[in-house]
Amino acid sequence: MKFNLHTHCTWCDGKNSPEEMILSAIAKNFSVLGFSSHAMLPEEDTDWVLTPEKAIRYVQEIRALSLRYADQIQILCGAEADYVPGGANPDRKTYAHLELDYLIGSVHFVVASDGVRVAADHTPELLEAGIRDHFANSPQTFLHAYFEQQCEMVRNFDFDIVGHPDLCRKFNGVLRYFDEQSEWYREELRKTADAIAESGKIVEVNTGAISRGWMDDAYPSAEFRTLLRERGVRFILSSDAHAADQIDCAFERFEPLESYISKLR
């Protein structure tokens, strides 16, 4: 069964409408397509996420499309919910009123000790400036905070899928700002793998960086996947598609261990 649960569209920062994404999935012989627009509830201050009001209309459109195309593909409605300490959280209670099929929990912003949010994946320039200005120009300090947030998220909130848990690698090919083989970094991976395993959550194998040309590898890395697999963590394959032609990017290179769609309904 071919499926993808990490799909973005024009309700957030995607390039194509929900219907265009569905038609592409049908053409590529998908059985299931799940939408996961960015959300930072209860916050309302960015144009690339669902605000509380937009979220209601988003769900209404996805549910209507699921009925329209029910004889061709199963459409699920979820959200990629950000964890921002002191702000947004990916918890079923926060999103209960939307009656979503599933939640992906993700960290895109790392909160510095001065309260500033540094984006891990916006642009290389902003990441470099953020580490310099808010993490004492210390990549190790930044990455420790990044993985600390990952661990807090999986331990403290009720959601289904851990989104791209080493998103911090996205710009490493350009910036070379840390050594992925260093012992301190590998220890961060081990600690995070432990926290995810203890939480019982599913981890996505996310091919989004490949489709956008930043890496020739998935999140999490091969080493991180091995650590997770050794701890009994389950995987699900996703493309993190932001355009209709990316829905199955590099799917032939990565396979999920099992299908967990039935557990997310």
N, C-alpha and C positions, 0 to 999 in steps of 0.2 A: 504494500500500500504506500503510495507516494503522498507525502503531506508536508506542510510547513505551517508552523504556528507563530513565527516571528515575521510579521508583514506590516509594513508602513504604507500609508497612502496620503492623499491630500488633506486628511483631517489633522495631520501633524506635519512632518517634514518630507513626506513621500512625494514623488513626481507624478504619480498616476492616481486616478480616482479609484474608489473601491471596486466599481464595476469593471474597470479596465484590468485591475489586478486579478479579478475572478476569471475574466475571459482568457487571460494569459495562463492561469492555472489550469483551466479546462483544456486549452490547446496543448499544454504540456502533460496532460493525463494525470493530474493530481486527483486524489480521492477526497482530500480534506485540505481546506485553506483556513487558517485562523488569522484574524486581524489583531494587531497589538499596537495601536497608536500610543505614542508617548503620553504619559500622564504624570502630573506632579501634584495631585490633589492633597490638601485643599488649596494649594497655591494657584494664582491666576496670572502671573506676571510675565510669561514668555509666549511668543507667538508660534512656537513649534511644538507645543503640547496641548492636550485637551484641558480646557478650563472646566470648572464644574458645569457650566451651562452647555458648552460644546459637547461634553461627554455624553449628555443625555441624547442630543441629536445624532451623535456618532452611533450610539447603540441602536437607535431607531432605524437608521439607514442600513446598518449591517444586518439587522434582523429582517428587514424588508427584502434585502437582496438574497438572504439565505432562503427565504420562501420562493423567490422568483427562480432561483437556480437549483432548487432542491432535487430536481430529477437528474441533474448533471454532476453535482459536487456538494459535499457537506461544508457549510460555512460556519465557523465558530467566531465568537466575538470575545476578545480579551483586551488586555492593555499591557504595555510595558511601563511599569510603575517605578518611578525613581525613589531611591532612598537618599534623603538629604537630612543629616542630623539637625534636629531643631526645626525641621520643616516637613517635607513630604515623606510618606512612607508607603511601602507596598504591602498593605495589609487588607485582608478580606473585609474587615469591619469598615475600613475607609471607603471601600468600593462596593459595599453590599447593596446599596440602592440601585446600582446599575445592573445587577444580576448577570455578571460576566461569566463566561465559561471557564476562564483561567486568568491568572496573573503571572507575568514575568517580572521579577524583581531585579533592578539594575542600579549600578552606581556609575553616574556620568560626571559628577562633581565631587571633588574632595574638599572638605571644609578645613581650612587652615586654623591655627590657634588664634589668629586675629579675626576669625569669623568670615573671611573671604572665601568664596567658592571658586575653586580652580577647576576648569573643565579638563578632563582627561583626554578628550577626543575631538575637540572643536577644530583647532588648527595647531600645527607644530609651534608656530610663533607664540600663540597664547599660552600653550603649555610651558614652553621654555621661560616665558616672562613670569608665569605664575609660580613656578618653582623658584625662580630667582628672587621674586619680590615677597613671597609669602611662606616659603619653606626654607629660608636662609640659604638659597642656592644649593640645596642638598636633595638630589634625587632619592637618596635612601630614606630621608625623612618623609618626603612626599609619598613614596611607595609604601612605606610602613603605614601611613595614615590611610592610603587607599585600601590596603588589605584589611586594616582594622575596621573600616566601614563595611567591607564585604562580610566580615565575620559578625559584626553587630547586626547587619541586615538579616542574614540567614538564621541567626539565633533568636531574634526578637520579633519577627513578623511572619504572618501566615500568608504564604503565597506558594505557587506551584513550581516555577522554573527559575533557576538562577541564570540571568542573562550575562553573556560574555564576561566571565569572572576575571579574566586578565586583559581587559580592555586597555589597560595601561601600556600594553605592548604596541598599540596601534602606530605610534609615531617613532618607535625605537629604531626602526630601519633608517629613518631620516635623521633623527637627533643623536642616535647612539648615546642616549643619556644614562643608560645603565647596562651592566653585563648580565644577561640572563643566566649565565653559568656561575655567577658569584654565589658563594655559600649563603650569604645573608639573604639574597633574593630567593634562593631555593628553600630556605627556611620559612620565608613568608608563604610560599606555595604550600609547604607541608602543613603549616598552621591553618591555612584557609581550607585545605582539603579536609582536615580533621573537623573543622566547624561545619562544613557542608555535609559531610558524612553523618555527623551527629544530628543534623537537622532533618535528614531523610528526604531532602529536596532533590529534584531532578536538575541536571545541568545540561544546558544546550551546547551542542557542537555547532558553532556559529561561523558561517562562511562569509560574513559581510565584509570583512577587510579584504578578501580576495576580489570580490565584485567591484570594490571601490579603489582597488589598486594600491592599497597601503601595505599589504603583506601577501605572501604566497603561502599562507597557513591559516588555520582556523583558530578561534578562541574556543576553549583553552588550548594551550600549546600541547605538543605530544607528551612532554614530560609531565605537565600538569594533569593531562588526561590519565596518564599511567598512575599517578598518585591517587587520583580520584577513583579509578577502577580498582586499585588495590584495596580501597576502603569500602568497596561495594556500592559506590555511587552509580546511579542510573543516568543514561544519556538520552537526549533526543536531538535529532538533526534539524537545523534551521538555517535559513539564508539571510535573515535580517534584511529582507528585500525592501529597498526604497524606490524601486522602479519595476515595471511589469516584466522586463526582460531578465531580471535578476532572481526570480523566484526559486529557481533550482540551481543557482550558481555553485559549481564544484561539487554537486551532490554525488557525482560518480566517484569522488575521491574519499568521501567520508560516509560511514554507515553508522546509524544508531545501533546500540546493542539490542534494544527492544523498542516496541511501539507502546507508548503510554497514553495515547489519546483517550482510550476508554476511561482512564482514571481521572481525566481532566474535565469530563462532561458534567 
